[in-house]
Amino acid sequence: MASRKEGTGSTATSSSSTTGPAGKGKGKGSSGDSAVKQVQIDGLVVLKIIKHYQEEGQGTEVVQGVLLGLVVEDRLEITNCFPFPQHTEDDADFDEVQYQMEMMRSLRHVNIDHLHVGWYQSTYYGSFVTRALLDSQFSYQHAIEESVVLIYDPIKTAQGSLSLKAYRLTPKLMEVCKEKDFSPEALKKANITFEHMFEEVPIVIKNSHLINVLMWELEKKSAVADKHELLSLASSNHLGKNLQLLMDRVDEMSQDIVKYNTYMRNTSKQQQQKHQYQQRRQQENMQRQSRGEPPLPEEDLSKLFKPPQPPARMDSLLIAGQINTYCQNVKEFTAQNLGKLFMAQALQEYNN
């Protein structure tokens, strides 16, 4: 177990295509079936994630990395991380699992927490509810029960508010993913909706006393920043971009609904054809019986009438979840802008 050299200090609470994990993190005081109710992150880990995106993230391209730490009772402590290297299709010989093992082996040699507890990923305007993230988090959570995925939004962070959230798959969704049955009947039986796919875990950022003292010293020495842009009434393109992405997802949802309605119509039509066939068969047998002839042999209706293939509903749930995320982003952004507009109106009325 990696040792701790720094003591814990005051806390500051923030808003709440990878390979599988290469190792499992478990603290001495943790139990195998305990649920993670809080994620505690060292401030250095947050800075490493931000630095990783600033160095390698460009536009819609996401960056990913591994989270290391410990599990103590119902608290997941993230004390270190390292990024996944950017590699192209030419790097066919690159083995990500071997890379993770070598990194954790090197960290263990220098007495740093090296136990695998999850992964992180950047996002573009909150566009992270995808099938790739679902599959990756299922692989992690299936191997490491307490693992989480940290979602870092650099665009929100650039506007002055750190956007770092921790998510886990709900137990219901984990059971469905284990069965690998995403048919409408299976999801309905499991009572899975887009609201029951991911659960957000509260995040606490924790620094040592020495780091807190250093931050206070730097704050005293730094010049007063010009903060008038925070009161600007102009709307940035952030709202327009979110609305555009929201419209795209709504179009995808509309197309998916059309596919599902087509499947339901085909199913209903086939049921009618099957019922008519059975009635004709019954009438023929009655006529043969009246003539003293033996009835016709029973046939397997499943071979005569092959049921239409139901569309996978997991994609629809992911689209609905992404739409919900966009709506929450628009709600937060408009709330801030409306607050500034009401404040400006009050100031103008006061001056007049």
N, C-alpha and C positions, 0 to 999 in steps of 0.2 A: 504494500500500500504506500502510495507516495505521501511524503510528510509535508506538513505545512510549516513555512518559516515565518510568515507574516500573520499578525493577529488581525482579527476582524474589527471593523470600525463601524461608523454610523452608516445607515442605509438610505438609499434614495429610490423610491418606487417609480417605475416608469409605466406607461400604458401597456396595458396588457396586449435527373437521370443519373442518380448515384448508385453505387454498388452497396451491397449489404454491409453490416458492421463487421469489423474484424476482431473485436474484443468486447467484453462485457464489464460494465462498472457496477460495483455493489459495495456500499459502505458497511462497516461492521454493525452499525445499529439498525440496518434496514432489514425488512422482511420481504420474502419473495412475492407475497400477494398484496403488498401495500401500494396504493395508488399515489401518484405524484400530485400533490396539492399546491406546490409552490416551486418556482424555479429561481434559484439564486445565482446571479452571474457576477463574476469579478469585472470591475471596470476595464481591466486590461483586455479581457475577451471582447468586450464591446468595441474597443478601439481597434483591435485586430480585424474584426469583421468589417468595420467602416473602411479601414485602410486597404483591405483586400479588394473591396469594390472600387475604391478610387484608383487603384493601380491596374486592375484587370477588367472591370465592368465597363461596358460601352453600350449605351442606349438600351435596347431590349435584351441584350445578352446578360444572363444571370451568372453569378458566381456561387460556388458551393464549397463547403468545407466540413470538417469533422469537429464535433464537440467532445471535450474530455472533462472528466471530473469524478464526483462521488455521489452516491445516494445515501442520505442520512434520514432514516425514518420516512416521512412523507415529503421530504424536501430534496430536490435535485440540485446539487451544487456544481455549477460549470466553472471550472478554474483555468481552463486552457483550451486552445483550438488551433487547428492548422488547416490551410486551404487545400482544395484539390487543384493540382496543376492544370493549366490550360494546355490541351494537346489536340492536335488535328487528326484527320483520318489517316495521315501518313504514319502516325505513331501507332502502328498496329501491334507492336510488341509491348506496349505499355500495359502493365498490370496494376490496376488501382488497388486491389486488395493487398498485393505485395508491398505497394507504396505505403499504405496505411500501417501495415505491420512493422515496416522498417522505421517509420516515423515514431510509432509508439514505443518501439524498442530503444530508439535513441533517447526519447524523453525519459524512459525509465532509468537509463544509465546516468542521467544528470539529476535524478531524484525529483522529477516533476510528475504531477498527476497525469497518468497515461491511460486511464480506463475509459472505454468508449461509452458515451451516454447519449448520443444523438448526432444531429447534423444541422447545418444552417444553410440558408439560401436567400439570395436577394430577390426582389420582385420589381416589376415594372408597373407602376400605377395600381398596385394591389392585385395584379394578375398572377396569382399563385395557385388557385384552386383548379388543378389539372390532374389528369390521370397519371402522369409521370410522378407527381408529388405523392399521390395516393399510394401508388405501387411501392415507391421508395420508403415511405413512412411505414407501410405495412411490413416490409422486409425488416426494417429496424425494430419496430415494436414487437414483431413476432419473435425475433431473436433476443431483444433486450426489452423487457416489459416496461421499464421506466423511461425509455428514450423519448425525446421530443424533437421537434423541428422548429428552429428559430427562423422567422421570416423578417428580413430587414428591408425596409422601404427607403431607398436613398432619396427619392424625390420629396417625400414628406419630411425627411430629416433635414434636407437642404433648406426647407422653409422655416426651420427653427424649432421643430418638435421631433424628438427622437422617436422613430417608429420601429419598434422591435417587439414582436409578439411570439409567444410559444404555443404550439398546437400539438395535440395528440389525437389519434383516432379513437372514437368512442367504442366501448365494448361491443355494442350491437354491430357496428360496421366491421369490427375485427372478426366477428363470427361469420358474417356474410363473406368477407374476403377469404377466410379459410375454406369455406365451402366452394368458392369460385362460381357461385350461381347468382347472376345479376338479372335474372328474369323478373318481369313485373310481379309474378306470383310470389317469388322468394322475397323480394324487397317489401311487398305488402305484408307478408307473414311476419317478417322481422320488424315491421313498423319503422322502416328507415325513411326519413325525409332529409332534405338538404340541411335542416337545422340539427339533425342528429348524426352528422358525419364527423365533424371536427369539434373538439372541445378545447377552449382556450385556457391556458394555465397562467395564473398571475406571475409576473416577473418582478424580482427585486434585484437592483444593482447594488453591489456591496464593495466598498473599498477599504483598504487598511487605513489606520490612523495617519501613517506617514504620507500616504497619497492625499488624504483630506487636507493635511497641513500644507502640502505643496500646492494644492489647488487654491487654498486661501491666500497663500503668498503670491501666486501668479495673478490672482484677481486684484490684489492690492496694487501690484506693479503695472498691470495693464492699463492702457489709456481707456477713457470712457468711449464706448462705441456709439456710433450714430445710429439710433434706433428709430428714426422717423419713418423708415420704410415699413415698419410693423403696423403703422397707422394708415398706410396708403389705402385709399378706397377703390383703387383700380383692381379689377379681377384678372388674375393671371390665366394662362392657358390650362392651368391644372383642372379647372372645372369643365372646360370644353373637352379636354382629352378624356376625362372620366365619362362624360356623357356619350362621347363617340364610342368608347369601348363598351359602355352599357348597351348602346343601340346594336352593336355587333352581336353581343351575347343574346339579346332579345330576338334578333333575327335567327340565330342558331336554335334557340328554344322553339321558335315558331316552326322551323323546318322539322325539328324533332317531334313536335306535336302532330304535324301532318303525317309523318311516318307512323306514329302510334295509332292515329285515327284510321289510316289505311289498313293496318294490321287488324284492328278491331272490326272493320267492315268485312275484311276477307274471312275472319273467323266466324262472324255471324252468317255470312253467305254460305260458308261450308257447313255450318250446323244445319241450315235449312236444307241444303242438298242431301245431307246425311239422313235427315228426318224424312224427306220425300222418298229416298231410296228404300228406307225401312218400310214405309207404308206400301210402296209398290211390291216389295218382296212379300209382305204379309198378304196382300191381295192375291198374288200368284199362288202362294201356298194354299190359300183357302179354295181357289179354283181347282188346284190339283187334288186337294183332299175330296172335293165334291165329285171328281171324276174317278176317285179311287186310286190315284197315283201317289207315290211317296213325295213328301215335301222336299224342296230344294235344300241342299246342304248350306249350313251357315258359313258365311264368309267373314274374314277379318276386315272390319271396316277401317282400321288404322292403315291398312295397305291400300285400300281403295281411295281413301280420303286422307292424304298426308296433311297434317296440321301445318299451317303457315308458321314460319320461323318468327318468334317474337323478337322485337328489337330490344337491344340491351338498354336497360333503364339507368345504368350507372352514369352514362354520359349526360343524361338529362339532369340527374341530381347534381353532378359537378357544375353544369352550366347554371342551374338554379342557385347553387352556392356562390358561384362567382358573381352572379347578378346581385345577390344579397350583399356581397363585399363591396361592389361598386356603389350600391345605394348607401351603404354606411359611410363610405368615403365622401360622397356628395353631401350627405347630411352633415358630417363634421365640417366640411369646407364652407357650406352655405351658412351654418350656424355662426362661424367666426366672422364671415363677411356681413351678415345681417347685424351682428353685434356692433361692428364698427360703423355701419350705416346709421343705426339708432343712436349711437354715441355722437356721431357727427351732427345728426339732426338736433339732438339736445343742445349741443354746444352752439349751433347756429341760432337756435331759438333764444338761448341765454344771451348771446351777443346782441341780438336784435332787440 
